[in-house]
Amino acid sequence: MTGFKVEPFQRPEFMVRLGLRPPYSPSDIKQAYRQKAKTAHPDAGGSAAEYTALHDAYEQALDFAKFHAGRSRWIGEEMELYIARLAIVTAVESRGGYVTMQRIEGLRPWVGEDFGQIKDKLIAIQWRGKEVNDESLASLIENQQVLSDLQHLDLAHSSVTSDGLLQLHGMTGLTALDLHDTPIDNRGLEAIKQFDRLEWLHIGGTKINWRGRMKLKLARPQLHVATGTSKHKHRR
């Protein structure tokens, strides 16, 4: 997996001058312009150049808002989920993990490259190491509504237990799960059962005994269960 950094939105310069952040509305633009004009106007101690630049920004911002009125509503509705997704990416990468995002190209001609990031899918997380534990998963658990697209989760060599795994009930799209060399025991099988789309599972080096493995094989005969040192390679 390769790390993916979610870059902050690049606001148009005229919106920066007005001090506005998305979503933009004509009323917000007018209010911001009036507020800044109080100090930018020459009669208020500003300069002609400063006021002209502000007025130009105001006119450009209004045109921008009118042109993008249809998509502004969409952006505003999606922004909350984007922020939650960004929180997960930050939490994982700040602690040595990696994420893989899937670009949604079809939206970019409509919303632009910057806003196109809003709907990019978080499809894989690799979060290994003994310092990764149940508490580390809290950020994922709190934002499970944005993890419906997650396909691959790699927690190999971590300290995640069955209790932590049982909390990840919102990852309905999971197809590959690596639990190699973790303290997961038979209770973790209850969590595994909830991943209906799971196709590949690595439980080598766990505390799941042979009885648990037999039950899993009978319950999920189509599931490929690895117990050795093989590594699953997801498609990027």
N, C-alpha and C positions, 0 to 999 in steps of 0.2 A: 504494500500500500504506500501511497505517497501522500504527504501532508498537503492540505489545502487551506489556504488562508483566505478568509472572507474579508474582502476589502470594504472599507466604508464607502457609502455613496458619494459620488463626485457631483456636488450641486453645481448648477449653472452659475457663472460668476455674478449675473444680475441678481440671483436669489441670495447669494452670499452677501452682496452689498446691502440688500434689504434686510439681512439677518433672518431669513426664512428657511424652514426645513419642510420637507414633504410630509403630508400632502399639501399642495398649494391651492388656495382658493382666491378668487378676485377680491373678496372682502378682506382677507388676511393681507393681501398685497397692498390694497389701498390704505389699510390701517398702518402697516409698516412704513409706507411712504410718507404718510402724514406725520408720523412720529419722528422719523429721521429728518424730514424737511424743516422741523422746528429748529434744528441746530445747523443744518447744511445751507439754508437760505442765507444769502449775503446780508439781508436785513437782521438776521439773528446771530450774526457773528461768523457765518460760514464764508465760503468763497464761491465765485461764479462757476469755477471749474468743478468744484465739489457738488454744487447743486445741479449742474448740467448732467454730470455723471449719474447722480441719483435719479434724476428725471428720466434719463435714457434707460436706466435699469428698471424703473417703474413701468415704462411702456413695453419693454421687452418681456417683463414678467407677466403683464396682463395678456399679451399675445400668447405666451407660453401656456398660461392657465386656460385660456379659451380653447387652444388647440388640443390640450391634453385633458380636458374636462372629463371625457369619458373614462380614461384610464386612471385618473386620480382617485376615483372612488374605489376602484379595484386595488390600487396600491395601498390605500389606507386600510382596507379590509385585510390584506395579506401581511401588513407590516408587523402585526403582533406575533404571528407565527414565525416570521423571518427573524425577529429579535430572539425568540425562544430557541430557534435553530442555531443562531449565532452563539448563544450562551453555551450550548452543548459543545460546539466546535471549540470554543475558547477553553472550556473546562478540560476537555480531552487533550488538546494540544499543549496547554500550559503545564500539563503533568506528564509530558513525554509521549503521549499517544498520537495516533494519526487518524485522519478521516479521509474518505473519498467522496467527492461530490459528483453528481451527474448533471451536466449542463442541459437545460431545456432550451434548445436553439429556436424552436418555433415561436416563442414569446418575444424574443429579442427585437425583431423588426417592429413589433407593436409598442413595446414599453421601453426599448433602448437597452444598451449593454449594462448600464449601472443598475437599473431597476430589474433587469432580467435575472439578477441573482436572487431575487425574492422567491422564485419558484424552483430554483435548482434543488435537486433532491440529495439528501444525505443517505447514501446507500451502503457505506461500510465504515466500521470503526475498529481499529486495532488498538487495544489498550492492555499492554502486557506489563508484567513485573510484580513482585511481591508487595510493592507499595500500593498497588491497585486493590482495593478491598470493597466491602459492602457500602461503606461510607462514600467511596469514590463514585459509586453508581447512583448516588442521590440526585446528581444533576440530570442523569438520564431519566430517572424515575419521575422527577418533577415535571419533565417536559415530554412525556410520552406521546402527546398528541402530535408532535412533529416527527416522530420516529416511525410512522406507519410505512415509510418507504425504505427503511433500513433492511438490507438483505443479508449482510455479513457482519457478524460480531465476533471478534477475536479477543478472548480474555485469557489466553494461554499463559501459564506460569504466574498467574495472579493469585491474590489471597481471597478472591470472591468465594463466598460459601453458598450453600443451597438457599439460605434465608435471603441473601441478596438476589439470587437468580429468580426466586419466586415473586419478586417485586416487578419484574420486567414483563408484565402481562400485556402491555400495549404494543409490543413489537410484532404485529400480526403478519408482516411481510417477510420475516426472517427465513432465509433459506439455508444459511450456513452458520454454524456455531462451534467455535473452538474453545473447549474447556480443558485442554491438555494440561496436566500437571497443576491442577487446582484442588482445593479441599472439598469439592462438590461430592456429596454422598447420595444415597438412594433417594433421599427426600427431594433432591434436585430433579428427579425424573418427573415429578408432578409439574414442574415448571416447563420441562421439555415438551410434555404432552400438549401444552397450550399453544405451541408453535406449529400450527397446522400445516404450514407450507415448508417446513424444514426438510431439506434434502440431504444434508451432510452434517455429521456431528462427530467431534473428536472428544473422547472421554478417557484416553490413555493417561495413566498416572493419577487418576481421580480415586475417590473412595467408593465409587459405585462398584459393588461386588458382582460376582457372576450371576447371582439370582436376579439382580436388578437389570443386568444386561440382557438376560434371557427374556424377562418381562417386556423390556423395551423392544426386543426383536419381534416378539409375538404381537405386540400392540402396533408397531410401525414397521412392517416387513419391507416396505419400499425405502425406508430410511437407511442411507449408507452410514454405518457407524465405524469410525476409525479408532483403533486402540494402540497403534504403534507410534512411529515417529513421522508418519507421512504428513505432509502439509497441504492444506487446501489452497488452491490458487483461484481467486475470484477473477472474473473478467472485468477489465477496466473500461 
